[in-house]
Amino acid sequence: MLIRFIIVTLLSLAALTVTGCRPRQTAVEAARADQTLLLGNGAEPGDLDPHLATAFTEYNVIIALGEGLTAIDEATGKPVPAAAASWEVSPDRLRYTFHLRPEARWSNGEPVTAADFVFSFERILRPALASEYAYMLFPVLGAEAFNAGKTSDFTSVGVSAPDTRTLVVELARPTPYFLGLVAHQAWFPVHPPTILKFGRLDQRGTAWTRPENYVGNGPYRLAAWVPNDRIEVVRHPYHYADANAGPRRVVFFPTDNIPADEAAYRAGQRHATYDLLPDRIATYRAQMPSPIRVDPLLETLYLRFNTTRAPLDDIRVRRALALAIDRQAIATSVLQGSRLPASHYTPPGTGGYQAEARQTYDPAAARALLAAAGFPDGNGFRRLEVLMNTDAINTRILEAIQAMWKRELGIDVALVSQDYRVYLDAMKGLRYDVARARWIGDYNDPNTYLDMFVSGGGNNQTGWSSPAYDRLIAEAANAATPTERQARFQAAEALLLEEAPIAPVVFGARVHLLHPEVQNWRPSLLGVRRYQNLRFASAASTP
């Protein structure tokens, strides 16, 4: 009996040893069975209210939770039906009649109605909400006047709901990009009973965006939000899209630590990273097959100058700083050729537009301008702070610019890194000297870049104001022909670069790692991605 006991014990220990030697299942492997997509998301969202969120990392989540009348097709960048199944446009292109899907539902199962859209448009335009994106609705008749408080009668705004499934939008002027515009989150509807349950129609920061309260009209519902850890969204049965298509769950991991995001991918904890350090590009390109993706993106990384603070209130100082940036060196050496240098603001080819004006690298002219402003060789120039959110790529770019300004102009600047929410609040409140900024187009048209800098624009955040610039943007909006419209944009961009409230640095690209089992992940010029269209390859077909 003793011998038998010893043999059984040894066999049991051997079995345990074999089991213990098996490699632990990674999160990506476990997620396959659960149909869960694991994504790096760059930074902690400040808000998931579609009318208040402004950061791209917020939009990445919101697009799962809601949708507008149209959506942007990733492959073409063109608008396609979403909450609206179809529409008609009047011959003068001033009246759009949208027909909502009869099967459209909120995530609680209630029907989505045309009146819900009218409610939502009034909400974002209410002056008290102070939405930075309210201007996205300004093509609508009467919208700008209502947002400016010139009238409190919302019936003066050109939106109406003749019946539960019909929404009519009347424009102040023809807007060529309108169907792409209404795909933006600013046009997403919010659920009226939920908004009013937790506060006034125009009240900011209420509890409606908490997971237990959130009601949206997108294919996913908000299941969890653990700050600085993860956000989880889950497919619900009420959306018109096939509930069995696409991932069942998407988990977003907010981190602006790019090496940590990459390490999580390598450890099987991510299907996709948000970004990748440039010096890692060659390593991944050498792998066959390679997980690296360098996708085109309508994006510009640039510097904002706070024109309300001396010495940046002097155009000569701003131009000196802009002309002392060697953009080619940054694109080639710092970013390893993954981005293009940006000597103008609007990315090339946006909506068929190509800017003619330039901010060139001209250190001699920069030194002359700084001397004319009273700071020869940087003497007497105060130490500026350059604000950025914590991000290794930001740091490398700004360290290069810091060195260029010291070498060419003799000035010192301090790089100040802040948590993303604090950084966004500082820019909105003009509590900075110079700030790193980036803009990804909201739609494929130069207007999405150039109308940002009109006086008082919600995304201007430079303190700069130019009546001449405002006039050019208004004339572009009312131009009779595409040629005339392009001419106004050319003049506006030339003025923007001349007065230099900003300094473009590089044009963007989406450089990231993607697990091979994620299918239908198409390059997207606007960076948008409808997660319900993704799918997982079978385990047998992945390496």
PyMOL commands that set and color helices and strands:
alter all, ss='L'
color gray80, all
select helices_A, chain A and resi 2-21+27-34+56-65+114-125+127-129+134-137+143-147+154-156+178-181+185-187+192-197+207-209+258-266+278-285+315-323+327-334+363-372+376-378+392-409+420-428+447-453+467-477+482-499+531-533+539-541
alter helices_A, ss='H'
color red, helices_A
select strands_A, chain A and resi 36-40+70-72+79-81+84-89+95-100+159-163+166-170+220-226+230-235+249-253+292-305+340-341+384-389+413-418+434-440+502-513+518-519+535-536
alter strands_A, ss='S'
color yellow, strands_A
deselect
rebuild
show_as cartoon
